[in-house]
Amino acid sequence: MKCSAVVVAAGSGSRIKSEIPKQLLHLGGIPLFLWSLHVFQKMEKVNEILLVVPRDKAGNFRELLPDGSEVKWVTGGPRRQDSVKAGLERVSLDAQIVLIHDAARPFFSPQLVDRLIDSAAEQGASIPVAPVSETLKEVSQGRVIRTLSREQIYRAQTPQAFRREILIEIFQSVPQDRTWTDEASMLEFAGVPVAAVQGDQRNIKITLAEDFHYAEYLLSQMKLEAPDHK
């Protein structure tokens, strides 16, 4: 099946308190967004990669890609869902599976992508999930209300994989004046089943400045092949 990967790198990184987008900050001496591109570029199953970037920073991203990189450039919007929609509109018409990935997650594996593609091809939509190990508390106004069961609680990750026609229909049918944290939540709202596959505890999302320190530690342990860059 033909697969397209939409890598979302259009966020401002406000929570990391950086003057430049966090996707341009370095991890292991390499811009963060290049780690995600590198995984997809190595995969024969991925036929197309679209990188969604901020309009005012597109040049900063372009100058970091090595010559010959076959990446389609897309300008993002103010919200994540706007950026995903912009990428989806540029996906090739013959793509059957679309992968949506946050560039702030550098440590996903080709094996995870394989599982997601196979699952989405069979069931229409599939996301990676990881179990929660901490005790969960519901808190209101600074006070603990109750303890929640962890048995059916998982953390959603990316990439998330969808049949192209399902994702297009969802963007056309669910209200876009509402903010959606991921594409799977749109499908849930519309009553469309979403399959869950085993994620990876190392597939962390870099959101805060301290997350970079943990990511550097993980990188030192994983011994990953470094992406090419200028």
Secondary structure as UniProt FT lines:
FT   STRAND          3..8
FT   HELIX           14..16
FT   HELIX           22..24
FT   STRAND          26..27
FT   TURN            28..29
FT   STRAND          30..31
FT   HELIX           32..41
FT   TURN            44..45
FT   STRAND          46..53
FT   HELIX           55..57
FT   HELIX           58..62
FT   TURN            63..64
FT   TURN            67..68
FT   STRAND          72..75
FT   HELIX           80..90
FT   TURN            93..94
FT   STRAND          97..102
FT   TURN            103..104
FT   HELIX           110..123
FT   STRAND          125..131
FT   STRAND          136..140
FT   TURN            141..142
FT   STRAND          143..148
FT   TURN            151..152
FT   STRAND          154..156
FT   STRAND          160..163
FT   HELIX           164..173
FT   TURN            176..177
FT   HELIX           183..190
FT   STRAND          195..198
FT   TURN            201..202
FT   HELIX           209..222
//
